[in-house]
Amino acid sequence: MEILIVDDNIAIQHTLTFLISKLPGCTVAGRCGSIAEASTFLGSTSVDLVLLDIELQDGTGFELLDALPDINFKVIFITAFDQHAIKAIKTGALDYLLKPVDEEEFRAAITRAGRQARQSAEQLSIAREHMSPTPVSNRIVLREYNVIRVLSYNDILYCYSHNGYTNFFLTDNRKITVSRSIKEYEQMLPPSVFIRVHQSYIININYIDFYNREGFIVLKNSLEVPVSVRKREEVVKTITNL
């Protein structure tokens, strides 16, 4: 696997080079410290994977991807602990590593990159849309095993957590199961559209029919969803404002 490192921190470049050298079958194709340098490099050299810093001195990693006529490589984003950037990357079902890069996490990310198909332009577009301070996107990407699915928020009726997996139940009666916790999706899904009503349930507020004060919500498909005691006041306020 030929890997390009794009990061404006020389120390991180050295760390990533060292970690790549320890992986059989992986080589450093090049190291770039700016969007301009990386754009020139990728215009003349084919690589399999780009380790891409989110924040570079002359712009963002997404600006580099926007500048390329074709993205024929896989991407793993490298970022400091920036909750907004991480949320955007997760919403696009993309992979990332946090600085300082942990060796075990690095090895696992490279292994995943070797197994998975190249990310789609739509995934990158959705993540980029969510990087905006006021996201305009109403879409989320779900990775179901090795299948990538793009959903509009309007497609999602409710989410149900079971055994560490999150099941998305859709308005067309499909179910999509993903191996992320419901807590992660609570952070990703906008509170203007979704509300977590129970430790196991997130619902789309646009599909609420009515709230029964005995402690459950009835959705427009007649499904009864339990509401935990600590969430009841919040749910009543949300429904009152619909």
C-alpha positions as CSV (number, residue, x, y, z in Angstrom):
1,M,0.0,0.0,0.0
2,E,1.5,3.3,-1.1
3,I,0.7,6.0,1.5
4,L,0.9,9.8,1.2
5,I,1.2,11.8,4.4
6,V,-0.3,15.3,4.3
7,D,0.4,17.2,7.6
8,D,2.0,20.6,8.2
9,N,3.6,19.3,11.5
10,I,7.0,17.8,10.8
11,A,7.0,15.9,14.1
12,I,3.7,14.2,13.1
13,Q,5.1,13.4,9.6
14,H,8.1,11.7,11.2
15,T,5.8,9.7,13.6
16,L,3.5,8.5,10.8
17,T,6.5,7.6,8.7
18,F,7.9,5.5,11.5
19,L,4.5,3.8,12.1
20,I,4.2,3.0,8.4
21,S,7.7,1.5,8.3
22,K,6.5,-1.1,10.9
23,L,3.7,-2.3,8.7
24,P,4.4,-5.1,6.2
25,G,3.5,-4.1,2.6
26,C,3.1,-0.4,3.4
27,T,5.4,2.3,2.1
28,V,5.5,6.1,2.3
29,A,4.9,7.5,-1.2
30,G,5.6,11.0,-0.1
31,R,5.2,13.7,2.6
32,C,3.5,17.0,2.0
33,G,3.0,20.0,4.4
34,S,0.4,22.0,2.5
35,I,-2.6,21.8,0.2
36,A,-0.6,23.2,-2.7
37,E,2.2,20.7,-2.3
38,A,-0.2,17.8,-1.9
39,S,-2.2,18.9,-4.9
40,T,0.9,18.9,-7.1
41,F,2.1,15.6,-5.8
42,L,-1.3,13.9,-6.3
43,G,-1.5,15.4,-9.8
44,S,1.5,13.3,-10.9
45,T,1.7,10.3,-8.5
46,S,-0.8,7.5,-7.8
47,V,-1.2,6.4,-4.2
48,D,-3.5,4.0,-2.4
49,L,-4.1,5.9,0.8
50,V,-3.8,9.5,2.0
51,L,-3.3,10.3,5.7
52,L,-4.9,13.8,5.6
53,D,-4.7,16.4,8.3
54,I,-8.0,18.3,8.7
55,E,-6.4,21.7,9.5
56,L,-3.4,22.8,7.3
57,Q,-1.8,26.2,7.2
58,D,-3.2,27.0,3.8
59,G,-6.7,25.5,4.3
60,T,-8.5,22.3,5.2
61,G,-8.1,18.7,4.0
62,F,-11.5,19.0,2.4
63,E,-10.3,21.9,0.3
64,L,-7.5,19.7,-1.0
65,L,-10.1,17.0,-2.0
66,D,-12.3,19.6,-3.6
67,A,-9.3,20.8,-5.7
68,L,-8.6,17.3,-7.2
69,P,-10.4,16.3,-10.4
70,D,-10.7,12.7,-9.2
71,I,-10.2,11.0,-5.8
72,N,-8.9,7.6,-6.7
73,F,-7.4,6.8,-3.3
74,K,-8.7,6.1,0.2
75,V,-8.5,8.7,3.0
76,I,-7.9,8.5,6.7
77,F,-8.3,12.0,8.3
78,I,-5.8,13.1,11.1
79,T,-7.2,15.6,13.6
80,A,-6.6,17.1,17.0
81,F,-9.5,16.6,19.4
82,D,-12.1,18.8,17.6
83,Q,-15.6,17.6,18.4
84,H,-17.1,19.4,15.4
85,A,-14.6,17.9,12.9
86,I,-15.0,14.4,14.4
87,K,-18.8,14.7,14.3
88,A,-18.6,15.7,10.6
89,I,-16.2,12.8,9.8
90,K,-18.4,10.3,11.6
91,T,-21.6,11.6,9.9
92,G,-19.9,10.7,6.6
93,A,-18.9,7.3,8.0
94,L,-15.3,8.1,7.3
95,D,-12.2,7.0,9.2
96,Y,-10.0,9.2,11.4
97,L,-7.1,9.2,13.8
98,L,-6.7,11.5,16.8
99,K,-3.4,13.3,17.5
100,P,-1.2,12.2,19.1
101,V,-1.5,9.1,17.0
102,D,-1.7,5.9,19.0
103,E,0.2,2.9,17.4
104,E,-2.5,0.3,18.0
105,E,-5.2,2.6,16.6
106,F,-3.0,3.5,13.6
107,R,-2.5,-0.2,12.8
108,A,-6.3,-0.9,13.1
109,A,-7.1,2.1,10.8
110,I,-4.7,0.9,8.2
111,T,-6.1,-2.6,8.4
112,R,-9.6,-1.3,7.9
113,A,-8.5,0.8,5.0
114,G,-7.1,-2.3,3.4
115,R,-10.4,-4.2,3.8
116,Q,-12.9,-1.5,2.9
117,A,-13.8,0.0,-0.4
118,R,-12.8,3.5,-1.3
119,Q,-15.0,6.2,0.2
120,S,-17.5,7.6,-2.2
121,A,-17.7,11.2,-3.3
122,E,-21.0,11.4,-1.6
123,Q,-19.5,10.4,1.8
124,L,-16.9,13.2,1.5
125,S,-19.5,15.7,0.4
126,I,-21.7,14.9,3.4
127,A,-18.8,15.2,5.8
128,R,-17.7,18.5,4.2
129,E,-21.3,19.9,4.5
130,H,-21.3,19.0,8.2
131,M,-17.9,20.8,8.7
132,S,-19.7,24.1,8.1
133,P,-20.5,26.1,11.3
134,T,-24.1,26.0,10.2
135,P,-24.5,22.6,8.5
136,V,-26.9,22.6,5.5
137,S,-26.9,18.9,5.0
138,N,-29.9,16.7,6.0
139,R,-28.1,13.5,5.3
140,I,-26.1,10.9,7.2
141,V,-24.0,8.0,5.9
142,L,-24.4,4.5,7.6
143,R,-21.9,1.7,7.1
144,E,-23.8,-1.6,7.3
145,Y,-21.0,-4.3,7.3
146,N,-19.3,-3.3,4.0
147,V,-22.3,-1.6,2.5
148,I,-22.5,2.2,2.5
149,R,-26.0,3.7,2.7
150,V,-26.9,7.4,2.5
151,L,-30.1,8.4,4.3
152,S,-32.0,11.6,4.5
153,Y,-33.2,12.4,8.0
154,N,-36.7,12.1,6.7
155,D,-36.0,8.4,5.9
156,I,-35.4,7.6,9.5
157,L,-38.4,6.8,11.7
158,Y,-36.5,5.8,14.8
159,C,-33.3,4.2,16.1
160,Y,-33.2,1.3,18.5
161,S,-30.1,0.1,20.4
162,H,-29.5,-3.6,21.1
163,N,-26.3,-5.4,22.2
164,G,-24.0,-2.5,21.3
165,Y,-25.5,-2.1,17.8
166,T,-27.8,0.6,16.5
167,N,-30.8,-0.4,14.4
168,F,-32.2,2.3,12.1
169,F,-35.9,1.7,11.2
170,L,-36.9,3.5,8.1
171,T,-40.2,4.9,6.8
172,D,-40.2,2.3,4.0
173,N,-40.0,-0.5,6.6
174,R,-36.3,-1.3,6.0
175,K,-34.0,-1.9,8.9
176,I,-30.3,-1.0,8.8
177,T,-28.0,-2.3,11.5
178,V,-24.7,-0.5,12.3
179,S,-21.9,-1.3,14.8
180,R,-21.9,2.1,16.5
181,S,-23.5,2.9,19.8
182,I,-26.8,4.9,20.0
183,K,-24.9,7.5,22.1
184,E,-22.7,8.3,19.1
185,Y,-25.8,8.8,16.9
186,E,-27.4,10.9,19.5
187,Q,-24.4,13.3,19.1
188,M,-24.6,13.1,15.3
189,L,-28.3,13.5,14.6
190,P,-29.6,17.1,15.0
191,P,-31.8,17.8,18.0
192,S,-34.1,19.9,15.8
193,V,-35.2,16.6,14.2
194,F,-34.4,13.8,16.7
195,I,-34.8,13.2,20.4
196,R,-33.5,10.5,22.6
197,V,-36.5,9.4,24.7
198,H,-35.0,6.3,26.3
199,Q,-31.6,4.7,26.7
200,S,-32.5,2.4,23.8
201,Y,-34.5,4.7,21.5
202,I,-34.0,7.9,19.4
203,I,-37.1,9.0,17.5
204,N,-37.7,11.4,14.6
205,I,-40.0,14.1,16.1
206,N,-41.7,14.6,12.8
207,Y,-43.3,11.1,13.1
208,I,-44.7,11.5,16.6
209,D,-48.5,11.0,16.6
210,F,-49.1,11.5,20.3
211,Y,-47.6,11.1,23.8
212,N,-49.3,9.0,26.4
213,R,-48.7,10.2,29.9
214,E,-48.4,6.6,31.1
215,G,-44.9,6.8,29.6
216,F,-44.8,6.1,25.9
217,I,-44.9,7.8,22.5
218,V,-47.0,6.6,19.7
219,L,-45.5,7.1,16.3
220,K,-47.5,7.6,13.1
221,N,-47.0,3.9,12.2
222,S,-48.7,3.1,15.5
223,L,-45.5,1.9,17.2
224,E,-45.4,2.5,20.9
225,V,-41.9,3.7,22.1
226,P,-41.2,3.8,25.8
227,V,-40.1,7.2,27.4
228,S,-37.8,7.0,30.4
229,V,-38.9,8.9,33.5
230,R,-36.0,11.4,33.3
231,K,-36.9,12.2,29.7
232,R,-40.6,12.8,30.1
233,E,-40.5,16.5,30.8
234,E,-38.2,17.1,27.8
235,V,-40.5,15.0,25.6
236,V,-43.6,17.0,26.7
237,K,-41.8,20.3,25.9
238,T,-40.7,19.0,22.5
239,I,-44.2,17.9,21.6
240,T,-45.8,21.1,22.9
241,N,-43.5,23.1,20.5
242,L,-44.2,21.0,17.4
